[in-house]
Amino acid sequence: MSRRPRPTVLLEGVEKTYGVGDLAVRALRGIDLRVERGEFVAIMGASGSGKSTLMNLVGCLDVPSAGRYLLDGIDVARLDEFELAFIRNRKIGFVFQSFNLVPRTTALRNVELPLVYARVPKAERRERVSAALEAVGVANRGHHVPSELSGGQQQRVAIARAIVTNPSLILADEPTGNLDSASSAEVMQIFERLNATGRTIVMITHEADIAAHARRTIHLMDGRVDHGEREAAAAVGA
């Protein structure tokens, strides 16, 4: 009997509480989530639903107060700060709403930075950076700094930076939040192409039309996974 493949992301009973005593705030309340290798999952929820907290935990920027989070089978809660930084660099590619590019540095250098931190040899860095920029359609903009690029082009560079280390997970936080509708559509097409090649993507968004590009949508409400809409839809379908 074959074993079920190991998921990229596995959260079991994950809770996150900030503060203590009467000031304690329970941001996450027993989250169970499994993201298989090669999935494209959108996470939606109103302000205060726990989306940002969940993103921080999945991105290894924070650790659970209770429960367990496994990234590629690694128990994140057991890692120290150095090991968490290593995991973030090697296992996760981040794409942010505000792009987070180094302002006075060329697109080539911005994409190369994660490889520099990972101590990848220079010749290999050049090849991987070139391939990443080509994959997102901005190979001809490599020598431009962010101020010389449109918002859509900057986000493409940010995606190239996210994929250049060949991470287990691409974590996108409101990736179209600062883009117009045309650029948003182009960026989502890039994510779809990356997913079609086997990339695992978890995307945080508050926009239903953007979430529709994912293969599965998770709704959060008050720090919990909200199953109401899915169950109601199933009942209508029956």
N, C-alpha and C positions, 0 to 999 in steps of 0.2 A: 504494500500500500504506500503510495507516494505521499510525502509530507507536503503540507501547504507551504508555498514559498514565503520567506521572511519578508514582512512588509518594510517599506522605507520608514514609515512613521507609525508608531504604536503608542497610544496613550491609554492608560488603564486607571480609572478612578482618580484622575488628576484634579487636584485642588490647588488654588493659590489664594492665600490670605495676606493682606497687607495690614501692618499694625497689630496691636494686641489689646486684649480686654474690651472695654466699651468702644474703643476706637477701631477695632478690627473691621476690615472690609473684605468680604469673600468675593473675589473677582471671578474665580472659577469654582464650580461646585460639582465635582465628580464627572469630569469629561472622559468619555470613552470614544476613541477615534482611531481608526485603522486606515492608513493610506498605502495601497499596494504599489509596488514598483511599476512605474510607467503610467500611473494615474494622473489625472488633471482634476483637482478638487478646488472648488471655490468655497470660501467661508464668508457668510453674510450675517449681519445683525445690526441692530440700532446702536447708537452711541450708548456706551455703558453696558453693552451686552457681554463684553469680555473678549472681543476680537483682538484688540491690541495686546492684551495679556497673553492670549493663546499664541499669537505670533511670536512674542518674546520668548515663550517657552519652547515652541517648535524650533525657533532659530537659535536656541542655546544661548540666548542673551540673559536668561533667568532660569531658575530651577523650580520645580513644584514644591509646594508646602506639604503635599501628601499625594499618594498615588505614584505611578511609574510612567516614565517616558523613555522609550527606546527609539533611537535613531540608527537605522541600519543594524539593529541588534545591540547597540551600545546603550547601557543604562546611564543616562545623562547625569542623574543625581549623584553618581559615584565619582564624577570628574572634578578635579580642582580647576582653578582659574586658567592655568596654563593649558591644561588638556581641553577645556572648553574652547579656548581661543584656537587651538589646533583643529578641533572639530569644525568650528565655524569656517575656518579657512579652507579646509580640505573637503568637507562633506556638504556644505551649504553655499548656494549662490544667491545673494540677496539682490532684489530689485525694489527700489523705493519710489514713492510718489515724487519726491523732490530730486531724484536722479543721484544725488550725493557724489557727483564727480568732483575731482580736484580742479579748481577753477583755472589755474594758470598752467595746466599740464595738458598735453595733447591727448587726443582720443587713444592713440597707440599706447602711451604711457599709462593712462588710466586703466586700460584693460590689462596691461602687463603687471600692475602692482601686486595682485594676489599671487602671481607666479614668483615675483621677487621675494615676497614674504615666505613662500614655500621653498625658496632656494632652488628653483628650477634653472638649469643651465641656460645661458643667454641664447644660444642658437635655437634651442627647443622653445624658449619663450617667444622668439620672433615668429616661429612657425605657428604656434598655437594662437598667438594674438592675431595674426593674419587670417587664420581660419575662422576665428570667432567673429571678427569684423565682417568677413565675407558672408558668414552665416546669417547675419542680421541686416545685410544690405548697405553697409556704410564703409566698405573697404577703401573707397576713394576719399574718405574724410579723416583718415587716420592722423594726419599732421595738423589738424585743426584743434584749437582749444574750445571748451564748451561754449564760450560766448559767441563763437563763430558758427555754432550749430543751432538748428531749430529745436524746439522742445521734443519733437518726435525723434530727431536724430540723436539728441542727448540720451533719450531713453533707450534707443537701440544700442548705443555705446554701453550704457549701464547693463543691458542684457548680455552683451558680449563679455563684459567683465564678470558677470555672474556665471557664465557657462565655461569660461576659459580654463578653470581648474577641473572641469568634468565632474561636477559635484553629484552626490546622490540625490539632492533635493534642490529645486529652485523655489525660493520663497519670495513671493511678490506681494508687497504691501501697497494696495491702491495704485497699481502701476500706471493707470490712465488718469489719475486724479488731476494732473496738471496739463492734460492734453486736450486739443480740440477733437471733434468727433472723427475727422478723417485720420488724424494721427493715432487716435485710440484704436480704430479699426485695423490699421497697419500693425500696431504693436500686438494686438490680440491674434492677428494672423501669424505673427512670428512665434508666439507662444504655442499656437496650434501646431505649427510645423515642428517645433522642438519636441512637443509631446508625441507627435507622430513618429519621431525617431527614437522614442523610448524614454524621454526625459520625464521625471516625476516633478509635478508642479503643484504647489499649494498657493492659492491666491486669496488674499483678503480684499474684499470690495463691498461697497454699499450700493452698487449699481447693478440692477437685475439684468440689464442688457449685456453688461460685461461678464457677469457670472454665467450667462447662458453659453458662453464659449467653452466653459469647463464641461467635463463629462459627468460631474456629480457636484451637487451643492449641499453644504451643511449650513443650517441656520442656528445661530446662537440667540438665546434669550436669558437674561439674568444669570449669566455664567453657566448655563446648561445648554446641551444640544436640544433644540426644539423639534420634536417629532410630529407636532400637530399638523403642519401643512402637508407633510408627506403622507400621514395616515389619512387625512381628509381627501387628498388627491386619489389615494388608492381606493377609498370607499366610493368616490364618484366613478372611478374607472370600472369598479365592480358592477 
